[in-house]
Amino acid sequence: MTTVLPDTGVGPLLRDWREQRRISQLELALRADSSARHISFIETGRSRPSEEMVLRLAEQLDIPVRERNALLVVAGYAPRYAQTPLDDPAMAALREGLDRLLAAYEPYPALVVDGVYGVVAANRGIALLLEGVSEKLLAPPVNAMRLTLHPDGLAPRIVNLPEWRADLLAQMDRQIALVRSPELRALYDEVAAYPVPARVDATNGTEPERGREQERPAAFALPMRLEHGGRVLSFVSSIATFNTPMDVTVAELAIETFLPADRETAAYLHAHVPS
């Protein structure tokens, strides 16, 4: 889905993207090997851009692949990028590669999500952390944001939930500004409205007393501190995407890995994730 309307000219849409990127007409013209006058004519509808020019401007403005297709359609051209379902035979090599990558990362957790955080694949490290999550959240289609922030999901066991929740919502907000997805906006509104569970002490199920929280070393990145099996595990996450994708489906995939933030967490995973 895109927010582009059939009766919206390609010029105003390109102008909106340029302004969102905070790039002047002159700077865009220099990047696209054009002139500020020509860019102005395109944005005001006085000049119809060629298919090549639409794609060149979209590349310089870092417009997502899905939205590039929409711009081409509005400009009167055929979409350039396919959107191949992940279960299509043509995607077999990609699926196998993702499965090998997730398996190789074990015992540490890793998963693959689509453009609206639908879980495409996950390894056994993730399965371990999801023990105790409500079955309704594990029923397809599984969504990573719902799993994390829902009161019946991981949220009650995330020790630093306010900080981690704020970081996830900020991440979604940045993504919405980039892709303008109504589906992603609806997901954001849903998870942002979830009630925030009270912080629960991992040792006895009660609210922790001031000063009782376990001492921990300074983190090199914001960790997710998750209670599991009577102890607190600590992770930092990283997200990887595909370079120069030529398919909408591939462009919207993201691989998220969780690296143990301390030796205790690493040891726990090695002992509890099946090899």
Backbone bond lengths (Angstrom), bond angles and torsions (degrees), N, CA, C in turn:
res aa  C-N    CA-C-N  psi(-1)  N-CA   C-N-CA  omega(-1)  CA-C   N-CA-C  phi
1 M - - - 1.459 - - 1.514 110.00 -
2 T 1.318 116.65 144.30 1.454 121.70 173.68 1.512 108.84 -131.87
3 T 1.313 115.91 168.97 1.455 120.68 179.87 1.528 111.44 -97.59
4 V 1.330 116.82 4.51 1.458 120.23 -178.13 1.521 109.46 -73.48
5 L 1.323 116.91 131.36 1.458 122.41 179.29 1.521 110.31 -98.73
6 P 1.357 117.83 144.57 1.461 120.48 -177.13 1.515 114.22 -57.60
7 D 1.333 118.45 -30.59 1.455 120.67 -175.98 1.528 112.19 -95.42
8 T 1.312 117.31 13.64 1.455 121.21 177.78 1.514 108.87 -96.69
9 G 1.322 117.25 126.75 1.450 120.45 -178.77 1.514 111.65 -70.24
10 V 1.339 115.72 153.40 1.451 119.94 -179.23 1.526 111.29 -66.70
11 G 1.334 117.42 -30.78 1.458 120.97 -179.06 1.512 113.50 -61.10
12 P 1.339 118.78 -54.55 1.465 119.64 177.52 1.521 113.26 -59.87
13 L 1.328 117.04 -34.44 1.456 119.83 178.48 1.522 110.81 -66.44
14 L 1.322 117.00 -43.31 1.464 120.16 176.81 1.530 110.77 -63.80
15 R 1.319 116.43 -37.74 1.471 119.98 177.58 1.528 110.80 -62.78
16 D 1.347 116.23 -42.06 1.465 119.83 178.52 1.524 110.91 -60.60
17 W 1.319 116.70 -44.14 1.462 120.12 178.51 1.529 110.79 -63.76
18 R 1.327 117.21 -41.40 1.470 120.32 179.93 1.522 110.72 -63.52
19 E 1.316 116.93 -43.71 1.459 120.23 -179.72 1.525 111.15 -67.46
20 Q 1.311 116.49 -36.26 1.461 119.82 177.41 1.526 110.51 -63.80
21 R 1.315 116.22 -36.23 1.466 120.81 178.17 1.530 112.46 -80.92
22 R 1.333 116.37 -5.33 1.464 122.54 179.33 1.534 111.53 58.12
23 I 1.323 114.66 49.27 1.460 122.33 179.02 1.525 108.12 -118.50
24 S 1.299 117.31 134.57 1.459 120.82 178.62 1.532 110.25 -76.51
25 Q 1.337 115.54 163.28 1.458 119.55 176.55 1.522 111.01 -60.71
26 L 1.316 116.31 -38.22 1.469 119.86 -179.62 1.524 110.43 -65.94
27 E 1.319 117.40 -45.09 1.468 119.82 -179.62 1.523 111.01 -63.38
28 L 1.328 117.08 -41.72 1.462 120.47 178.32 1.528 110.31 -64.16
29 A 1.311 116.58 -40.95 1.465 120.38 179.17 1.523 111.05 -61.07
30 L 1.324 117.16 -42.56 1.458 120.57 179.22 1.528 110.91 -64.80
31 R 1.311 116.21 -40.61 1.457 119.65 179.58 1.523 111.34 -66.07
32 A 1.330 116.68 -37.68 1.462 121.66 -174.41 1.526 113.11 -94.56
33 D 1.339 116.88 8.80 1.469 121.61 179.98 1.527 110.62 56.26
34 S 1.331 114.64 48.86 1.458 120.97 179.42 1.521 108.00 -132.52
35 S 1.327 117.63 -157.36 1.462 122.16 177.80 1.514 109.39 -127.60
36 A 1.325 116.23 152.83 1.461 120.29 178.72 1.529 110.12 -61.18
37 R 1.343 116.37 -33.93 1.466 120.32 179.19 1.533 110.59 -63.53
38 H 1.336 116.18 -43.71 1.464 119.66 179.96 1.529 110.88 -66.25
39 I 1.336 116.81 -41.15 1.468 120.06 177.73 1.522 109.83 -61.02
40 S 1.315 116.87 -42.01 1.465 121.07 178.61 1.524 110.92 -62.01
41 F 1.318 116.81 -43.27 1.462 120.79 179.47 1.532 111.30 -63.26
42 I 1.333 116.51 -39.24 1.462 119.87 178.39 1.527 110.03 -64.53
43 E 1.329 116.73 -45.97 1.466 120.28 -175.27 1.521 112.27 -67.65
44 T 1.317 117.63 -29.54 1.461 120.71 -179.76 1.520 112.70 -91.77
45 G 1.328 117.66 -1.33 1.451 121.22 179.19 1.508 114.56 83.80
46 R 1.323 118.55 5.46 1.466 121.03 -179.95 1.524 111.84 -78.30
47 S 1.331 116.00 -16.94 1.459 120.69 178.73 1.518 109.03 -136.36
48 R 1.344 116.39 136.01 1.466 120.97 178.39 1.528 108.16 -93.01
49 P 1.322 118.09 119.79 1.463 119.74 -178.12 1.520 111.43 -71.93
50 S 1.314 116.04 147.30 1.453 120.33 173.85 1.519 109.51 -70.68
51 E 1.318 116.31 166.04 1.463 120.57 177.16 1.522 110.26 -59.32
52 E 1.334 116.10 -41.66 1.455 120.28 179.38 1.522 110.99 -62.75
53 M 1.327 117.62 -39.91 1.460 120.97 -179.15 1.532 111.02 -67.54
54 V 1.336 117.57 -40.10 1.470 120.45 177.46 1.521 109.85 -58.51
55 L 1.326 116.26 -45.96 1.459 120.21 -178.78 1.525 111.63 -68.54
56 R 1.325 116.71 -36.53 1.461 119.89 179.62 1.525 110.61 -66.82
57 L 1.322 116.43 -44.12 1.462 119.41 178.53 1.524 110.99 -66.13
58 A 1.335 116.57 -40.14 1.457 120.09 179.05 1.520 110.75 -61.85
59 E 1.321 117.11 -38.63 1.463 120.00 179.18 1.520 110.68 -66.73
60 Q 1.319 117.68 -43.66 1.465 121.27 -179.02 1.524 111.64 -67.71
61 L 1.328 116.92 -26.91 1.461 121.12 179.21 1.525 112.07 -92.42
62 D 1.337 116.36 1.63 1.459 121.58 178.72 1.526 111.02 55.32
63 I 1.324 115.80 45.97 1.462 121.56 179.17 1.526 108.64 -80.80
64 P 1.329 118.70 133.28 1.466 120.75 -179.85 1.522 112.09 -57.17
65 V 1.335 114.95 152.83 1.464 121.28 -174.40 1.523 111.64 -58.30
66 R 1.325 117.41 -41.96 1.466 120.06 179.85 1.531 110.73 -59.24
67 E 1.330 116.61 -42.54 1.458 120.62 -178.60 1.530 112.07 -73.07
68 R 1.327 117.28 -25.63 1.467 119.60 174.90 1.527 110.08 -64.74
69 N 1.334 116.31 -41.28 1.466 119.38 175.40 1.520 111.08 -58.59
70 A 1.335 116.18 -43.62 1.463 120.47 -179.09 1.524 110.85 -63.09
71 L 1.329 117.39 -41.40 1.462 120.73 178.10 1.523 111.16 -62.66
72 L 1.321 116.83 -41.27 1.465 120.15 178.38 1.524 111.28 -61.52
73 V 1.325 116.91 -42.73 1.465 121.00 179.96 1.520 110.61 -63.02
74 V 1.332 116.24 -45.60 1.465 119.97 179.72 1.523 111.04 -62.75
75 A 1.337 116.26 -33.74 1.467 120.46 179.89 1.519 112.56 -78.85
76 G 1.347 117.20 -5.89 1.453 120.59 177.19 1.509 114.68 98.26
77 Y 1.324 117.04 17.39 1.461 121.02 -178.58 1.528 110.19 -117.43
78 A 1.325 115.59 164.30 1.460 120.54 178.48 1.527 109.97 -76.71
79 P 1.321 117.62 149.44 1.469 119.57 175.09 1.525 110.49 -57.66
80 R 1.317 116.31 145.36 1.454 121.25 -178.16 1.534 112.24 -96.28
81 Y 1.335 116.75 -31.39 1.457 120.83 -171.70 1.530 110.53 -106.86
82 A 1.326 115.36 131.03 1.466 121.07 177.82 1.524 109.91 -73.29
83 Q 1.323 115.31 162.33 1.455 121.46 172.45 1.521 107.14 -129.60
84 T 1.313 116.08 87.55 1.461 122.94 -172.69 1.521 110.30 -90.42
85 P 1.336 118.12 125.39 1.470 119.45 177.49 1.522 110.33 -57.35
86 L 1.315 115.70 145.28 1.456 120.08 -176.15 1.524 111.96 -66.15
87 D 1.341 117.70 -23.53 1.457 119.74 179.05 1.523 112.75 -89.10
88 D 1.331 117.33 5.18 1.458 121.44 177.01 1.534 109.49 -68.26
89 P 1.347 118.24 142.38 1.470 120.07 178.14 1.524 113.40 -53.79
90 A 1.330 117.08 -30.23 1.462 119.83 -179.86 1.520 111.88 -65.70
91 M 1.332 117.20 -18.87 1.463 121.35 -178.81 1.533 112.09 -96.53
92 A 1.334 118.28 8.23 1.461 121.41 -175.44 1.526 112.01 -57.73
93 A 1.328 117.38 -45.41 1.468 120.36 -178.56 1.526 111.09 -63.52
94 L 1.336 116.45 -38.19 1.467 120.29 178.46 1.516 110.76 -65.43
95 R 1.329 116.57 -46.33 1.467 120.11 179.95 1.528 111.09 -60.70
96 E 1.325 116.01 -43.82 1.466 119.58 179.83 1.522 111.05 -63.88
97 G 1.333 116.39 -39.17 1.458 119.65 178.52 1.514 112.16 -64.89
98 L 1.328 116.61 -40.72 1.467 120.21 177.88 1.521 111.30 -64.87
99 D 1.334 116.48 -41.36 1.466 119.80 179.15 1.524 110.96 -62.91
100 R 1.330 116.98 -41.19 1.464 119.81 178.99 1.521 111.02 -65.57
101 L 1.331 116.05 -39.02 1.462 119.76 179.92 1.527 110.89 -64.14
102 L 1.336 116.80 -45.53 1.468 120.40 -179.25 1.529 110.90 -64.55
103 A 1.338 116.33 -40.65 1.461 119.65 -179.76 1.529 111.07 -66.80
104 A 1.334 116.24 -37.68 1.458 119.97 -178.89 1.522 111.62 -67.33
105 Y 1.319 117.40 -25.21 1.465 121.09 -178.25 1.527 112.21 -80.30
106 E 1.323 117.27 -16.25 1.465 120.23 179.23 1.529 110.27 -61.16
107 P 1.338 117.71 145.54 1.474 127.18 14.88 1.524 114.67 -86.53
108 Y 1.334 117.77 3.80 1.457 119.79 -178.37 1.533 109.97 -77.53
109 P 1.323 118.35 146.43 1.468 121.21 -176.18 1.536 112.24 -71.72
110 A 1.322 115.00 143.37 1.467 121.66 175.48 1.524 108.52 -157.84
111 L 1.325 115.85 148.32 1.457 120.90 178.05 1.517 110.28 -150.91
112 V 1.327 115.39 164.83 1.464 122.45 177.02 1.518 107.50 -119.49
113 V 1.341 116.61 131.76 1.464 121.27 179.12 1.521 109.93 -124.94
114 D 1.338 115.61 158.30 1.456 120.50 176.33 1.531 110.10 -93.57
115 G 1.322 116.55 -166.31 1.454 120.89 -172.79 1.515 115.30 -68.17
116 V 1.336 117.19 -15.14 1.473 120.28 176.74 1.524 109.84 -119.77
117 Y 1.329 116.47 28.39 1.459 124.50 174.57 1.519 113.50 66.04
118 G 1.339 117.02 22.79 1.453 119.60 170.39 1.520 109.17 -71.04
119 V 1.324 117.10 133.21 1.465 120.66 -177.57 1.523 109.38 -78.16
120 V 1.324 115.13 117.44 1.460 122.48 -179.86 1.524 110.82 -89.67
121 A 1.316 116.96 -39.13 1.465 122.43 179.67 1.516 108.33 -158.70
122 A 1.329 116.14 154.97 1.461 121.40 178.95 1.516 108.67 -153.88
123 N 1.330 115.86 156.87 1.462 119.01 -179.85 1.531 111.17 -102.49
124 R 1.325 115.77 -176.17 1.468 120.14 -175.30 1.527 112.43 -72.93
125 G 1.318 117.11 -20.09 1.459 118.68 173.79 1.516 111.53 -64.49
126 I 1.334 116.21 -41.03 1.466 120.63 175.66 1.527 110.20 -64.95
127 A 1.339 117.07 -42.97 1.467 120.83 -178.89 1.522 111.27 -57.75
128 L 1.335 117.18 -38.23 1.457 120.50 178.51 1.526 111.12 -61.15
129 L 1.329 116.64 -45.03 1.464 120.78 -176.44 1.526 112.07 -68.66
130 L 1.339 116.91 -23.93 1.457 120.59 -176.19 1.527 113.05 -86.90
131 E 1.324 117.37 2.16 1.464 119.26 176.77 1.524 109.87 -59.27
132 G 1.329 116.04 128.46 1.454 121.06 179.81 1.513 114.63 94.48
133 V 1.330 117.83 -8.07 1.464 121.05 177.04 1.529 109.25 -71.66
134 S 1.321 117.09 143.73 1.460 122.33 -178.43 1.533 111.36 -55.71
135 E 1.322 115.67 138.02 1.459 121.15 -179.78 1.523 112.19 -59.68
136 K 1.328 117.08 -31.59 1.462 118.99 -177.81 1.527 111.13 -66.22
137 L 1.325 117.06 -28.28 1.461 120.03 177.85 1.515 111.96 -81.00
138 L 1.331 117.29 -17.75 1.457 121.61 179.88 1.522 112.25 -94.82
139 A 1.336 116.75 -4.97 1.459 120.50 177.68 1.522 109.44 -77.71
140 P 1.337 118.82 136.67 1.472 121.00 -179.75 1.525 111.38 -60.17
141 P 1.328 118.30 145.88 1.468 126.37 -4.40 1.535 111.30 -80.30
142 V 1.320 115.86 129.21 1.461 121.37 -178.62 1.524 109.22 -83.22
143 N 1.328 116.04 135.59 1.457 120.82 -179.02 1.531 109.63 -120.62
144 A 1.328 116.26 128.64 1.469 120.68 -174.54 1.524 112.27 -65.15
145 M 1.328 117.89 -37.63 1.458 119.86 -179.73 1.525 111.30 -68.28
146 R 1.321 116.85 -39.46 1.464 119.25 177.26 1.525 110.30 -66.31
147 L 1.331 117.26 -42.32 1.463 120.65 178.35 1.522 111.23 -57.28
148 T 1.327 116.31 -38.46 1.454 120.83 -174.14 1.522 112.56 -80.39
149 L 1.326 117.75 -43.99 1.457 121.06 -167.86 1.532 114.78 -102.63
150 H 1.322 118.01 -12.80 1.460 119.78 -179.22 1.531 110.01 -69.73
151 P 1.342 117.67 142.82 1.472 120.55 178.77 1.524 113.75 -59.90
152 D 1.356 117.52 -22.00 1.460 121.04 176.72 1.523 111.71 -96.45
153 G 1.332 116.08 6.15 1.455 120.85 179.67 1.515 111.54 -103.52
154 L 1.330 115.83 -135.06 1.459 120.71 -178.77 1.526 113.23 -79.97
155 A 1.324 117.20 -18.90 1.464 120.88 -170.64 1.531 114.42 -49.90
156 P 1.334 119.77 -45.91 1.474 118.15 -178.28 1.527 113.52 -63.97
157 R 1.349 117.03 -19.43 1.461 119.85 -177.77 1.529 112.88 -100.83
158 I 1.327 117.75 -1.72 1.457 120.30 177.41 1.527 107.82 -84.79
159 V 1.315 116.00 111.65 1.458 121.44 -173.49 1.520 111.50 -63.81
160 N 1.332 117.24 -40.55 1.467 121.26 179.54 1.528 110.27 -104.89
161 L 1.329 116.00 48.38 1.464 121.56 -175.68 1.530 113.58 -55.45
162 P 1.344 121.14 -45.79 1.472 118.47 -178.28 1.522 113.04 -55.79
163 E 1.338 117.14 -43.71 1.466 119.87 -179.37 1.528 110.82 -70.20
164 W 1.329 117.25 -44.64 1.467 120.11 -177.63 1.528 110.92 -67.57
165 R 1.326 116.50 -39.71 1.469 120.84 178.14 1.523 110.36 -62.75
166 A 1.322 116.97 -45.54 1.467 120.50 179.72 1.527 110.83 -61.03
167 D 1.327 117.37 -38.75 1.451 120.95 179.50 1.526 111.30 -66.56
168 L 1.334 117.51 -41.91 1.462 120.82 179.35 1.531 111.31 -65.95
169 L 1.330 116.71 -42.42 1.465 119.78 179.57 1.524 110.84 -65.65
170 A 1.329 117.41 -37.90 1.465 120.30 177.05 1.518 110.48 -65.59
171 Q 1.326 117.05 -37.72 1.464 121.40 177.23 1.523 110.68 -61.93
172 M 1.333 116.69 -44.79 1.463 120.68 178.55 1.516 111.30 -65.06
173 D 1.323 116.68 -39.04 1.459 121.04 -179.69 1.532 110.87 -62.33
174 R 1.335 116.47 -41.91 1.466 119.92 177.19 1.521 110.74 -64.46
175 Q 1.324 117.05 -38.61 1.451 120.61 -179.41 1.525 111.22 -67.92
176 I 1.331 116.56 -38.96 1.468 119.91 178.14 1.522 110.85 -61.53
177 A 1.329 116.40 -40.48 1.462 120.19 178.20 1.521 111.23 -63.44
178 L 1.330 116.50 -28.82 1.457 120.55 -177.94 1.514 112.52 -82.15
179 V 1.336 117.17 -44.78 1.465 119.72 -171.55 1.523 114.26 -105.45
180 R 1.332 118.44 -15.23 1.465 121.99 177.45 1.531 112.25 55.04
181 S 1.307 117.39 46.71 1.461 122.19 -176.52 1.528 111.19 -93.66
182 P 1.341 118.44 118.93 1.470 119.97 176.22 1.531 111.95 -60.27
183 E 1.337 117.04 -35.31 1.465 120.52 -179.85 1.523 110.46 -66.18
184 L 1.328 115.98 -40.58 1.457 119.78 178.65 1.527 110.53 -68.85
185 R 1.314 117.53 -38.59 1.466 121.24 176.92 1.523 110.75 -61.98
186 A 1.337 117.01 -41.18 1.466 120.30 178.72 1.524 110.50 -64.34
187 L 1.336 116.93 -39.24 1.465 120.28 177.75 1.525 110.45 -64.69
188 Y 1.317 116.52 -42.83 1.472 120.48 178.36 1.529 110.41 -58.77
189 D 1.329 116.83 -48.59 1.464 120.29 -179.23 1.526 110.99 -60.32
190 E 1.336 116.27 -36.99 1.465 120.18 -179.97 1.525 111.64 -66.60
191 V 1.332 116.95 -53.90 1.469 118.91 -173.58 1.529 111.52 -72.89
192 A 1.344 117.19 -29.04 1.463 119.50 178.00 1.525 111.08 -67.83
193 A 1.333 116.18 -22.76 1.469 120.29 -179.11 1.523 112.76 -88.95
194 Y 1.324 118.35 -6.57 1.458 119.51 178.49 1.533 109.99 -61.33
195 P 1.323 117.89 138.98 1.467 119.03 174.03 1.522 109.78 -65.75
196 V 1.325 116.19 145.92 1.462 121.27 179.98 1.526 108.30 -89.85
197 P 1.342 117.59 115.72 1.470 119.76 -179.70 1.522 110.98 -63.75
198 A 1.327 115.01 152.03 1.460 120.00 176.83 1.518 109.62 -67.16
199 R 1.308 115.72 145.80 1.458 121.53 176.64 1.524 109.17 -64.48
200 V 1.358 116.06 130.18 1.453 121.55 -178.38 1.515 109.75 -116.45
201 D 1.318 116.90 134.05 1.453 121.84 177.65 1.528 109.00 -69.11
202 A 1.329 116.67 132.19 1.456 120.97 -175.40 1.519 112.83 -69.17
203 T 1.330 117.75 -20.19 1.461 119.30 -172.67 1.520 113.62 -90.01
204 N 1.337 117.12 -30.96 1.462 116.26 -176.63 1.518 114.33 -140.77
205 G 1.329 117.48 9.16 1.449 120.78 174.80 1.500 114.52 74.71
206 T 1.333 118.67 18.83 1.455 121.35 -179.73 1.514 110.36 -116.83
207 E 1.325 115.57 165.95 1.459 119.71 174.22 1.527 109.05 -63.09
208 P 1.343 118.58 130.66 1.459 120.47 -177.74 1.523 112.18 -70.24
209 E 1.306 115.42 144.36 1.449 119.60 175.72 1.523 109.83 -79.30
210 R 1.334 115.51 152.47 1.459 120.35 178.17 1.530 109.52 -56.98
211 G 1.326 115.26 129.48 1.453 121.17 177.10 1.514 113.76 87.90
212 R 1.339 118.54 -5.00 1.455 119.89 -177.63 1.511 112.74 -87.39
213 E 1.337 117.71 -13.16 1.464 119.27 -176.92 1.531 109.81 -63.52
214 Q 1.328 114.90 139.17 1.457 121.09 -175.65 1.523 111.87 -60.71
215 E 1.329 115.98 139.10 1.457 120.92 176.01 1.531 109.33 -64.50
216 R 1.334 118.03 141.03 1.450 120.79 178.81 1.523 108.94 -145.37
217 P 1.343 116.83 151.99 1.450 120.02 -179.63 1.520 111.37 -70.79
218 A 1.321 114.89 158.13 1.464 119.50 177.48 1.520 109.83 -62.00
219 A 1.346 116.69 135.77 1.462 121.60 -177.43 1.521 109.94 -86.84
220 F 1.345 115.35 149.35 1.461 120.48 176.19 1.514 111.65 -88.48
221 A 1.318 117.81 -7.62 1.462 124.43 173.39 1.524 106.05 -157.36
222 L 1.344 116.40 161.81 1.462 119.02 -179.40 1.523 109.45 -61.01
223 P 1.321 118.83 117.73 1.458 120.04 -179.35 1.526 111.75 -89.52
224 M 1.320 115.37 157.19 1.453 120.57 164.14 1.520 105.94 -97.72
225 R 1.320 116.82 118.76 1.458 121.95 -178.04 1.529 107.47 -105.50
226 L 1.327 114.52 109.54 1.464 121.72 -169.44 1.518 111.14 -117.91
227 E 1.343 115.84 125.76 1.455 119.96 175.95 1.525 109.40 -74.28
228 H 1.329 115.94 131.55 1.462 120.59 177.63 1.523 108.74 -153.73
229 G 1.319 115.89 125.40 1.451 120.36 176.81 1.515 114.60 61.56
230 G 1.331 116.76 32.60 1.445 119.99 177.17 1.516 115.05 83.99
231 R 1.339 117.19 7.04 1.460 120.06 176.48 1.519 108.57 -137.58
232 V 1.317 116.44 167.54 1.468 121.32 -179.07 1.522 109.04 -105.04
233 L 1.327 115.76 120.29 1.454 122.71 175.47 1.521 109.03 -94.90
234 S 1.306 117.23 146.13 1.461 121.45 -176.34 1.526 109.88 -125.61
235 F 1.334 115.65 129.15 1.467 121.28 -177.43 1.531 110.58 -133.31
236 V 1.327 115.94 148.50 1.458 121.27 163.98 1.527 106.58 -116.80
237 S 1.322 116.65 144.47 1.460 120.09 -174.28 1.522 111.15 -112.10
238 S 1.320 114.12 153.95 1.464 121.07 172.81 1.517 107.67 -134.95
239 I 1.338 116.33 151.05 1.460 121.71 -177.01 1.523 108.69 -125.45
240 A 1.336 116.62 130.98 1.461 122.40 179.24 1.521 109.77 -122.27
241 T 1.324 116.23 142.38 1.461 122.12 176.35 1.522 108.86 -126.01
242 F 1.335 116.72 170.40 1.452 121.17 -178.21 1.527 110.61 -82.62
243 N 1.307 115.05 140.48 1.459 121.25 -179.78 1.532 110.25 -83.31
244 T 1.336 116.55 130.83 1.471 123.82 177.25 1.527 112.34 50.81
245 P 1.322 118.94 57.06 1.474 120.10 179.58 1.525 110.75 -70.50
246 M 1.337 115.38 147.11 1.459 121.67 178.74 1.528 111.36 -115.02
247 D 1.318 116.98 12.97 1.453 122.59 179.66 1.527 107.57 -137.51
248 V 1.325 116.80 138.63 1.462 120.95 -176.88 1.524 111.04 -60.97
249 T 1.334 116.77 -43.65 1.462 120.32 -179.32 1.517 111.40 -58.99
250 V 1.332 115.92 -47.15 1.466 120.66 -178.85 1.521 110.73 -66.66
251 A 1.329 116.79 -38.03 1.461 120.81 -179.06 1.514 112.32 -61.12
252 E 1.329 117.38 -28.86 1.457 120.70 -174.40 1.529 113.08 -97.69
253 L 1.329 117.55 0.25 1.462 120.12 176.67 1.521 110.60 -78.79
254 A 1.322 116.16 144.64 1.465 121.62 176.30 1.522 108.24 -139.03
255 I 1.320 115.72 137.76 1.460 122.24 178.66 1.523 107.63 -105.33
256 E 1.320 116.57 116.73 1.465 120.43 179.50 1.517 109.32 -108.44
257 T 1.314 115.74 126.58 1.456 121.81 178.92 1.523 109.48 -117.83
258 F 1.320 115.20 147.17 1.461 121.60 -179.25 1.524 108.90 -116.44
259 L 1.320 115.01 114.89 1.461 121.64 -178.23 1.521 109.32 -97.02
260 P 1.333 118.21 130.05 1.475 119.08 176.68 1.530 110.56 -56.70
261 A 1.320 115.62 133.40 1.462 120.22 -178.43 1.527 112.05 -91.62
262 D 1.331 116.47 -3.73 1.460 119.08 176.34 1.530 108.78 -152.15
263 R 1.318 115.84 166.56 1.456 120.73 -176.55 1.524 112.05 -68.13
264 E 1.318 116.37 -32.52 1.459 119.97 -179.54 1.525 111.55 -63.31
265 T 1.327 116.03 -42.17 1.464 120.23 178.03 1.522 110.61 -64.17
266 A 1.325 117.14 -44.46 1.463 120.93 179.01 1.525 110.92 -59.69
267 A 1.327 116.68 -44.77 1.460 120.69 -179.64 1.528 111.12 -63.63
268 Y 1.336 116.66 -40.46 1.463 120.82 -179.80 1.533 110.66 -62.05
269 L 1.320 116.98 -43.91 1.462 120.76 -179.43 1.527 111.02 -65.11
270 H 1.328 116.58 -42.77 1.462 119.88 178.94 1.532 110.93 -61.55
271 A 1.324 116.34 -30.86 1.461 119.55 -177.66 1.520 112.87 -84.76
272 H 1.337 118.63 -23.51 1.462 120.22 -170.91 1.524 115.26 -115.74
273 V 1.332 119.45 -16.44 1.458 119.75 177.17 1.522 108.42 -89.85
274 P 1.349 118.19 124.15 1.468 120.01 -177.95 1.526 111.47 -58.57
275 S 1.324 115.68 140.49 1.469 120.31 179.31 1.518 110.90 -96.15
